[in-house]
Amino acid sequence: MIKYLQRRYALSHKGAVDNIKGILSCALQNISFMLPVGLLYLLVGEIMNGTLTTKRIPFYVTGCIAAALLIVVCTRLEYDNTYLVTYVESDVRCTPSARLAHLAAHHFSLKCAGYFSCFLSFMSLFRCFLAALHAMHTFFPMTYIYVREFIYFHI
């Protein structure tokens, strides 16, 4: 499995192991989200059957606190095992703009390579800006229409 991940996604051994840890911690986090739903299912079942007593209230309060703590711990583990190790793994690699800047340094002066690398960074920021602008043009008109219809039909 580790060899497959290394070949398929061009990962180091540590990157493949961290990827497996990330997958398992993500699954654990998703399972931890099911605990409050189970408590709610039990609570609604007792309310509908009329068997909810004051002796059961501390069980549900304690269960809610325990579920919240479990979610926080699992979310922190998932963050550490996915996003944090991604940044550590990506620091090991050489970015394409750094490769191009290094390649350009052989043919041009070091100053030109710095400008070229800066230009590539600017272009990637500009692409992100265009994507955000497109998202705003798509999202905000629809939001305006939904709010207008809500006010028109409900108020």
C-alpha positions in Angstrom: 0.0 0.0 0.0 2.8 2.4 0.9 4.7 1.6 -2.3 1.5 2.2 -4.3 0.9 5.6 -2.7 4.6 6.5 -3.3 4.4 5.7 -7.0 0.9 7.0 -7.6 1.2 10.4 -5.9 5.0 10.8 -6.0 5.3 10.7 -2.2 8.3 10.0 0.0 8.0 7.1 2.4 7.2 9.5 5.2 4.6 11.2 3.0 2.9 7.9 2.2 2.8 7.0 5.9 1.4 10.4 6.8 -1.2 10.0 4.1 -2.4 6.8 5.7 -2.5 8.4 9.1 -4.5 11.3 7.6 -7.0 8.9 6.0 -7.5 7.0 9.3 -7.8 10.2 11.4 -10.3 11.6 8.9 -12.4 8.4 9.3 -12.1 8.7 13.1 -13.3 12.3 12.9 -16.3 11.3 10.8 -17.2 8.5 13.3 -16.9 11.0 16.2 -19.6 13.2 14.4 -22.0 10.2 14.7 -21.9 10.2 18.5 -24.1 13.3 19.0 -26.5 12.0 16.5 -26.8 8.7 18.4 -27.4 10.6 21.7 -30.1 12.7 20.0 -31.7 9.5 18.7 -31.8 8.1 22.2 -33.1 11.3 23.6 -35.9 11.7 21.1 -36.8 8.0 21.5 -37.2 8.5 25.3 -39.2 11.7 24.8 -41.6 10.1 22.3 -42.1 7.0 24.6 -42.6 9.2 27.6 -39.8 7.4 29.5 -37.5 10.4 30.0 -36.9 11.0 33.7 -34.8 13.5 35.6 -32.3 10.8 36.4 -31.4 10.5 32.7 -30.7 14.2 32.1 -27.2 14.0 33.6 -26.4 11.1 31.2 -27.3 13.3 28.2 -25.5 16.3 29.5 -22.4 14.3 30.2 -22.8 12.6 26.8 -23.0 16.0 25.1 -19.8 17.2 26.9 -18.0 14.0 26.1 -19.1 14.1 22.5 -17.9 17.7 22.1 -14.5 16.9 23.7 -14.2 13.8 21.4 -15.0 15.9 18.3 -12.4 18.5 19.4 -9.7 15.9 19.9 -10.5 14.1 16.7 -10.6 17.3 14.7 -7.2 18.3 16.1 -5.8 14.9 15.2 -7.3 15.2 11.7 -5.8 18.6 11.2 -2.4 17.6 12.5 -2.4 14.4 10.3 -3.6 16.0 7.1 -3.0 19.7 6.7 0.1 20.1 9.0 2.0 17.2 7.5 1.1 18.4 4.0 3.0 21.6 4.6 6.0 19.7 6.0 6.0 17.3 3.0 5.7 20.2 0.5 8.6 22.0 2.1 10.7 19.0 1.1 9.8 19.4 -2.5 11.0 22.0 -4.8 8.2 24.1 -6.3 7.9 24.6 -10.0 8.5 28.3 -9.8 11.7 27.7 -7.8 12.8 25.2 -10.4 12.2 27.7 -13.2 13.9 30.4 -11.3 16.9 28.1 -10.8 16.9 27.2 -14.5 16.7 30.8 -15.5 19.6 31.7 -13.2 21.9 29.6 -15.4 21.0 31.5 -18.5 20.3 35.0 -17.1 21.5 37.0 -14.2 20.3 36.2 -10.7 18.3 39.4 -10.7 16.3 38.4 -13.7 15.5 35.0 -12.1 14.2 36.7 -9.1 11.9 38.9 -11.2 10.8 35.8 -13.1 9.9 33.9 -9.9 8.1 37.0 -8.6 6.2 37.2 -11.9 5.1 33.5 -11.5 3.9 34.2 -8.0 2.0 37.3 -9.2 0.3 35.2 -11.9 -0.8 32.5 -9.4 -2.2 35.2 -7.1 -4.0 36.8 -10.1 -5.6 33.5 -11.0 -6.8 33.1 -7.4 -8.2 36.6 -7.5 -10.1 35.8 -10.8 -11.5 32.7 -9.3 -12.7 34.6 -6.2 -14.2 37.3 -8.4 -16.1 34.7 -10.4 -17.3 33.1 -7.2 -18.6 36.4 -5.9 -20.4 37.2 -9.2 -22.0 33.8 -9.0 -22.8 33.7 -5.3 -24.0 37.3 -4.5 -26.6 37.7 -7.2 -28.2 34.4 -6.2 -28.1 35.4 -2.5 -29.8 38.7 -3.5 -32.5 36.8 -5.3 -33.1 34.4 -2.4 -33.3 37.2 0.1 -35.7 39.2 -2.1 -37.9 36.2 -2.6 -37.9 35.4 1.1 -38.9 39.0 1.9 -41.6 39.1 -0.8 -43.2 35.8 0.1 -42.8 35.7 3.9 -43.0 39.2 5.1 
